[in-house]
Amino acid sequence: MTNGSSLSRKRNTMRLLLAVDTITTLNILLDHIEKRSWPTGTEAHVVSVVEDETVPLETWRLKGYGVSAVRHEMRRRGQQLTALVTARLRALGIPAQVTVLRGDPAFLISFAAKKWSSDLILVRAHNRTEFRNWLLGSVAKSLVDSAPCSVEIVREPREDPVEGIRNMRILLATDGSDAALAATREVAEMAYPEGTEVKVVSIINSISYSLEEIGLSLGKQSERAHRAIGKAVSILRKAPFRVTGEVIAGTTVRQILQRAHDWQADLIVIGTQPRRGWKRLISRDTAVGVANGARCSVKVVRHFAENKQLSPMPESSRQDFRSFRPAA
C-alpha cells in the first residue's frame, strides 16, 4: 500500500509525535505513517530521550564520565535521526523537527506531547529489545495510561505469504460511552487505504447473556451493546469503509484480543477516559490489557472531559535538550 490518490483524505490537520529510541524504531514508525494518507498541514515531531545508561561505553571512555558524554550522544542521535526524517517525511510533504532530551522517557514524551499540543503519539510496542516485541515496554505502557492525547502502539505487520495482499482491517471496540464515540469519530475522520474494512464489536458479560437467552433477564446488556454498535455504524456510514457489527459475550479484554486475532485485524481502536478511583482502574486496565496483549497495532483514543494542566519540566531535563530541524 502506498500513499497516493487511492487513499481517502482526512479533513483536518494532524500533529504527530513520534517517540523514538533507535533508527530501527524510527523506520518502523515511518513505514506505518507511509501506509496512510495525511492532510495538508500535518506536522511531525520526533522526540528521542537519552538515558545515561543508554550512552555507549566507548563514548563514556572518550568523552569522560560526565555530562559531556551524554551531550555527545544526544547530538549524535539527533543528527542521525534528522537525516532519516528529512529523507522520508519530505517525500510525504510533512514538515518535521527532531528534539533530543535527557531524562525519563515516560515523563518527557508525555510532557513534549502536551507542550506541542500533539494529536497522536506513535510509539513502538517494545523499545528495549527485540525479544517478545509484541509486549508493551515500560514507556509504551506509561503512555497508554497517562498520555495527554491519543496513543498508537505500533507493531510490525505480520508477513503471511499464503494470504497475500488484502484490505486493511480495523477492529473498533465500543460500549457506547463518550470515550468510545470519540474513538469512533477518529476512525471515521482518519484517512486509511481504499477498501478498508471496519468491524465494530461490543462485549457483554457472558453470564448476563446466558440469562437473557433463557429468559431470566430483561436483556438490558444486549440492548445496550446493539445500541452502541448502531451509534458507531451511523458515524462510520459517512466514511468510505465496509462496516460490520458484532455483539460478543465474554470478558472484555480477552474477547477483543481473540476477535482481532481470528479476524486478522491490522489495527485495534479503543477509547479510554481518565477517571478517578476504581473507575479509573477499570478504564486503565482495559486499554493497557488490549494494548499489551494484541498481536497487531493498537490505537488508544483518550477522551478528556476537561483540559489537564501542564506539569513543569524537571530542572534536570530542562537543562539538557537538543533540537534539530531538517533543512528545507
C-alpha positions as CSV (number, residue, x, y, z in Angstrom):
1,M,0.0,0.0,0.0
2,T,1.3,3.4,-0.9
3,N,0.4,7.0,0.0
4,G,-1.4,8.3,-3.1
5,S,-4.6,9.3,-4.7
6,S,-6.3,6.0,-4.0
7,L,-6.4,6.8,-0.3
8,S,-9.2,8.8,1.3
9,R,-8.2,12.2,2.9
10,K,-8.8,13.4,6.4
11,R,-10.5,16.9,6.6
12,N,-8.4,18.3,9.5
13,T,-4.7,18.8,10.1
14,M,-2.8,16.5,12.5
15,R,0.1,16.9,14.8
16,L,2.0,13.6,15.1
17,L,4.6,12.9,17.8
18,L,7.0,10.0,17.1
19,A,8.6,8.6,20.2
20,V,11.9,7.2,19.0
21,D,14.8,5.5,20.7
22,T,16.7,3.9,17.7
23,I,16.9,4.1,14.0
24,T,15.1,0.8,13.8
25,T,12.2,2.2,15.8
26,L,12.0,5.3,13.6
27,N,12.0,3.2,10.4
28,I,9.1,1.1,11.8
29,L,7.1,4.3,12.7
30,L,7.8,5.9,9.3
31,D,6.7,2.7,7.5
32,H,3.5,2.9,9.5
33,I,3.0,6.5,8.5
34,E,3.6,5.9,4.8
35,K,0.7,3.4,4.7
36,R,-1.8,6.2,5.3
37,S,-2.7,9.5,3.8
38,W,-2.3,12.6,5.9
39,P,-4.0,16.0,5.4
40,T,-2.2,19.1,4.1
41,G,-0.7,20.9,7.0
42,T,0.2,17.7,9.0
43,E,3.3,18.1,11.1
44,A,5.6,15.6,12.8
45,H,7.7,16.0,15.9
46,V,10.3,13.3,16.5
47,V,11.2,13.1,20.2
48,S,14.0,10.9,21.4
49,V,15.1,10.7,25.1
50,V,18.7,9.7,26.0
51,E,19.1,8.0,29.4
52,D,22.5,7.8,30.9
53,E,22.5,4.0,30.9
54,T,21.9,4.0,27.1
55,V,25.1,6.0,26.3
56,P,27.7,3.6,24.7
57,L,30.6,2.6,26.9
58,E,33.0,3.8,24.3
59,T,31.5,7.3,24.4
60,W,32.0,7.4,28.2
61,R,35.6,6.5,27.7
62,L,36.3,9.1,25.0
63,K,34.4,12.0,26.5
64,G,34.9,11.3,30.2
65,Y,32.4,10.1,32.7
66,G,30.3,13.2,32.9
67,V,27.6,15.3,31.2
68,S,29.8,15.9,28.1
69,A,29.5,12.2,27.2
70,V,25.7,12.4,27.4
71,R,25.5,15.6,25.3
72,H,27.7,14.0,22.7
73,E,25.3,11.0,22.5
74,M,22.4,13.4,22.2
75,R,24.0,15.3,19.4
76,R,24.9,12.1,17.6
77,R,21.5,10.7,17.9
78,G,19.8,13.9,16.8
79,Q,21.9,14.2,13.7
80,Q,21.3,10.6,12.8
81,L,17.5,10.8,13.2
82,T,17.3,14.1,11.4
83,A,18.9,12.7,8.3
84,L,16.4,9.9,8.1
85,V,13.4,12.1,8.9
86,T,14.5,14.6,6.2
87,A,14.7,11.8,3.5
88,R,11.4,10.1,4.2
89,L,8.9,12.7,5.6
90,R,9.8,15.3,3.0
91,A,8.5,12.9,0.3
92,L,5.1,12.9,2.1
93,G,5.0,16.7,2.3
94,I,5.1,16.5,6.1
95,P,7.4,19.1,7.8
96,A,9.2,17.7,10.9
97,Q,11.6,18.6,13.6
98,V,13.7,16.4,15.9
99,T,14.1,17.0,19.6
100,V,16.5,15.0,21.8
101,L,16.0,15.2,25.6
102,R,17.8,13.7,28.6
103,G,15.9,12.1,31.4
104,D,12.9,9.8,32.0
105,P,11.3,8.9,28.6
106,A,7.9,8.2,30.0
107,F,7.5,11.6,31.6
108,L,9.4,13.6,28.9
109,I,7.4,12.2,25.9
110,S,4.1,13.0,27.6
111,F,5.4,16.4,28.5
112,A,6.5,17.1,24.9
113,A,3.1,15.9,23.6
114,K,1.3,18.3,25.9
115,K,3.6,21.2,25.3
116,W,3.4,20.7,21.5
117,S,-0.4,20.1,21.6
118,S,0.0,16.7,19.8
119,D,-3.0,14.9,18.4
120,L,-1.4,11.5,18.3
121,I,1.7,9.8,19.8
122,L,3.2,6.9,17.7
123,V,5.3,4.6,19.8
124,R,6.7,1.1,19.2
125,A,5.3,-1.7,21.2
126,H,8.6,-2.6,22.8
127,N,11.6,-0.4,22.6
128,R,14.1,-2.1,24.7
129,T,14.7,-5.4,23.0
130,E,13.6,-7.5,20.0
131,F,12.7,-10.3,22.4
132,R,8.9,-10.7,22.7
133,N,8.4,-7.5,20.6
134,W,4.6,-7.8,20.8
135,L,4.6,-6.9,24.5
136,L,4.5,-3.4,25.7
137,G,7.6,-1.8,27.0
138,S,7.5,0.4,30.2
139,V,7.4,3.6,28.1
140,A,4.6,2.5,25.9
141,K,2.6,1.2,28.9
142,S,3.0,4.5,30.7
143,L,1.9,6.5,27.6
144,V,-1.3,4.3,27.3
145,D,-2.0,5.0,30.9
146,S,-1.3,8.8,31.1
147,A,-0.6,10.4,27.8
148,P,-2.3,13.8,27.1
149,C,-3.6,12.7,23.7
150,S,-4.3,9.5,21.7
151,V,-1.6,6.9,21.5
152,E,-1.0,4.4,18.8
153,I,1.1,1.3,19.7
154,V,2.8,0.3,16.5
155,R,3.8,-3.3,15.8
156,E,5.4,-4.6,12.7
157,P,2.8,-6.1,10.4
158,R,2.6,-9.9,10.0
159,E,4.0,-11.4,6.9
160,D,1.7,-14.1,5.6
161,P,2.8,-15.2,2.1
162,V,-0.2,-17.6,1.8
163,E,-2.8,-14.9,2.3
164,G,-1.2,-12.3,0.1
165,I,-2.4,-8.7,-0.2
166,R,-5.8,-7.8,1.3
167,N,-7.6,-4.7,2.5
168,M,-6.7,-3.2,5.8
169,R,-8.9,-4.4,8.8
170,I,-9.7,-2.2,11.8
171,L,-11.4,-3.7,14.9
172,L,-13.3,-1.0,16.8
173,A,-14.4,-1.8,20.3
174,T,-17.3,0.2,21.7
175,D,-19.6,0.3,24.8
176,G,-21.5,3.4,23.7
177,S,-19.6,5.7,26.1
178,D,-18.3,9.1,25.3
179,A,-14.8,7.7,25.0
180,A,-15.9,5.0,22.6
181,L,-17.8,7.6,20.5
182,A,-14.6,9.7,20.4
183,A,-12.7,6.7,19.1
184,T,-15.3,6.0,16.5
185,R,-15.1,9.6,15.2
186,E,-11.3,9.3,15.0
187,V,-11.7,6.2,12.8
188,A,-14.3,8.0,10.7
189,E,-12.1,11.1,10.2
190,M,-8.8,9.4,9.7
191,A,-7.5,8.5,6.2
192,Y,-7.0,4.8,5.6
193,P,-6.4,2.9,2.4
194,E,-9.2,2.4,0.0
195,G,-11.2,-0.7,0.7
196,T,-10.5,-0.6,4.5
197,E,-12.9,-2.8,6.5
198,V,-14.1,-1.9,10.0
199,K,-15.6,-4.4,12.4
200,V,-17.4,-2.8,15.3
201,V,-17.6,-5.1,18.4
202,S,-19.3,-4.7,21.7
203,I,-18.7,-7.1,24.6
204,I,-21.3,-8.2,27.2
205,N,-20.9,-10.3,30.3
206,S,-21.3,-14.0,29.4
207,I,-23.4,-14.8,32.5
208,S,-25.8,-12.0,31.7
209,Y,-26.0,-13.1,28.1
210,S,-26.8,-16.7,29.2
211,L,-29.6,-15.5,31.5
212,E,-31.0,-13.4,28.7
213,E,-31.0,-16.4,26.3
214,I,-33.1,-18.5,28.7
215,G,-35.5,-15.7,29.6
216,L,-34.3,-15.0,33.1
217,S,-33.1,-11.4,32.3
218,L,-34.7,-8.4,30.6
219,G,-31.9,-8.3,28.1
220,K,-30.6,-4.8,29.0
221,Q,-26.9,-5.6,28.3
222,S,-27.7,-6.9,24.8
223,E,-29.8,-3.9,24.1
224,R,-27.1,-1.5,25.2
225,A,-24.5,-3.4,23.1
226,H,-26.7,-3.2,20.0
227,R,-27.4,0.5,20.6
228,A,-23.6,1.1,21.0
229,I,-22.9,-0.6,17.7
230,G,-25.7,1.3,16.0
231,K,-24.3,4.6,17.1
232,A,-20.8,3.6,15.8
233,V,-22.2,2.4,12.5
234,S,-24.2,5.6,12.0
235,I,-20.9,7.7,12.4
236,L,-18.9,5.4,10.2
237,R,-21.5,5.3,7.5
238,K,-20.2,8.6,6.2
239,A,-16.7,7.2,5.8
240,P,-15.6,5.1,2.8
241,F,-15.4,1.8,4.8
242,R,-17.1,-1.5,4.7
243,V,-18.6,-1.7,8.2
244,T,-19.9,-4.8,10.1
245,G,-21.0,-5.2,13.7
246,E,-20.9,-8.0,16.2
247,V,-22.0,-8.5,19.9
248,I,-19.8,-10.9,21.7
249,A,-20.3,-12.5,25.1
250,G,-17.3,-12.9,27.4
251,T,-14.5,-11.0,29.2
252,T,-13.9,-7.6,27.5
253,V,-10.1,-7.7,27.0
254,R,-10.0,-11.4,26.2
255,Q,-12.8,-11.2,23.6
256,I,-11.4,-8.1,21.9
257,L,-8.0,-9.8,21.6
258,Q,-9.5,-13.1,20.4
259,R,-11.7,-11.5,17.8
260,A,-8.8,-9.3,16.5
261,H,-6.7,-12.4,16.2
262,D,-9.4,-14.6,14.5
263,W,-10.3,-11.8,12.1
264,Q,-6.6,-11.0,11.5
265,A,-7.1,-7.3,12.3
266,D,-4.3,-4.9,11.4
267,L,-5.3,-2.3,14.0
268,I,-7.5,-2.3,17.1
269,V,-9.0,1.0,18.1
270,I,-10.3,1.5,21.7
271,G,-11.4,4.6,23.6
272,T,-10.5,5.4,27.2
273,Q,-11.3,8.3,29.5
274,P,-9.3,9.4,32.6
275,R,-11.3,8.6,35.7
276,R,-10.8,8.6,39.4
277,G,-10.8,5.8,41.9
278,W,-11.9,2.3,41.0
279,K,-13.5,3.6,37.7
280,R,-10.1,4.8,36.6
281,L,-8.6,1.4,37.3
282,I,-11.2,-0.4,35.2
283,S,-10.7,2.1,32.3
284,R,-6.9,1.8,32.5
285,D,-6.9,-2.0,32.8
286,T,-9.0,-2.4,29.6
287,A,-6.8,-0.1,27.5
288,V,-3.5,-1.4,28.8
289,G,-4.7,-5.0,28.6
290,V,-5.7,-4.7,25.0
291,A,-2.5,-2.7,24.0
292,N,-0.3,-5.3,25.8
293,G,-1.9,-8.5,24.6
294,A,-2.6,-7.6,20.9
295,R,-0.5,-9.0,18.1
296,C,-1.3,-6.0,15.9
297,S,-1.1,-2.3,16.3
298,V,-3.4,-0.7,18.8
299,K,-4.7,2.9,18.9
300,V,-5.9,4.1,22.3
301,V,-8.1,7.2,21.9
302,R,-8.1,9.4,25.0
303,H,-11.2,11.4,25.6
304,F,-10.9,14.2,28.1
305,A,-13.8,16.0,29.7
306,E,-11.6,18.9,30.5
307,N,-8.0,20.1,29.8
308,K,-5.2,18.9,32.0
309,Q,-2.6,21.3,33.5
310,L,0.9,21.1,32.1
311,S,3.3,19.9,34.8
312,P,6.6,21.7,34.9
313,M,9.6,20.0,33.4
314,P,12.2,18.9,36.0
315,E,15.3,21.0,36.1
316,S,17.5,18.0,35.2
317,S,15.6,17.6,32.0
318,R,15.2,21.3,31.1
319,Q,18.9,21.8,31.2
320,D,19.7,19.2,28.6
321,F,17.9,19.1,25.3
322,R,18.8,19.5,21.6
323,S,16.5,20.5,18.8
324,F,17.3,19.5,15.2
325,R,15.3,20.9,12.2
326,P,15.7,19.2,8.8
327,A,16.8,21.5,6.1
328,A,14.1,22.8,3.8
